[in-house]
Amino acid sequence: MSMTYLTTEELSERIKYNARTIRNDLKDSVLLEGRHYIRPFGQRKILFIWENIEEDMHKFSESSPFGSSICSEWAATTSSIQGLFN
């Protein structure tokens, strides 16, 4: 399987996060070495694996409490409550 390797700056452009945020906040907390990025030839350079990042972003987005099913339930509840006051 062919992988797309991105630098921090290239990943920054794709996910709309500042490169510094990726390096300081996301790397090693959400983006994990071996799954989301590699250090080719054991060097300092980091290359991010786009397919794994994209897959996990979608997976965690769907299971988020802010996902569409919870939002629609909240909207229905809000609508019902508003009906009590009209």
N, C-alpha and C positions, 0 to 999 in steps of 0.2 A: 504494500500500500504506500502510495506516495504521500509524503507529509509536506506541509508548507511551513517553512521556518521563517520567523520574523524577528527583527531586532526590537528592542524596547520602543524605539521611536515609531516603527511600523505598526506594532501592536497598539500603541497609543492612538494612532490615526484610526485604526479599525474599531476600537471599543470606546473611543471618545473619553479616555482618561488621560491625564497628564502623565508624561513619562516618569516624572519624579514620584508620583503616586504609585505607579506600577512598581517601581524599584523599592520604594520605602514602605508601602502599606500592603500591597497585594502579594508581592513575591514572598513566598514561604509562609503565608497565612492562608491565602486562597489559591494562589498559583504555586503548585508544588513541583519541586525538582524531580525529574523522571516522568512525570505525568504531563505537566504543562510547559516545562522548559528543560533544556539540556545545556551542558557546558561541553561543547565539542572539544575533543582531545584533551580534556581535563584542564582547559585554560580558564581565564577569567570571563571571557566572552560568553554571553547568555543568548541563546536562541529559543524563542517561544514556539510551541507547536500549536499552530492555529486550529487545526481540526479538533484537538482535545479541549482547547479553551472554549471554542464555539459550542461543542457538544455539552460541556458542563454548564456553560452560561444558560443554555436553554433548559437543561434538566433542572437546575436549581431555581430558575425563574418560574417554571411550571409548578414546583412544589412550594413556592413562596406563599406566605400568608396574604400577600398582596396580589395573588393570582386572580385570573378572571372569574373563577367559580365563586370565590369568597366575595369578590367585589359585586357580583350580580346578586348574591344572597343579601349583602349589606344594602344594596340599592332597593331590593324588594322590601326588606324590613323597614328601611327609612320611609319608603312610600306608604307602607301600612301605618306607621306611626303618624305621618303627616295627615293621613285620612282621618285620624281620631280628632284632630284639632280643626278640621275644616267643616 
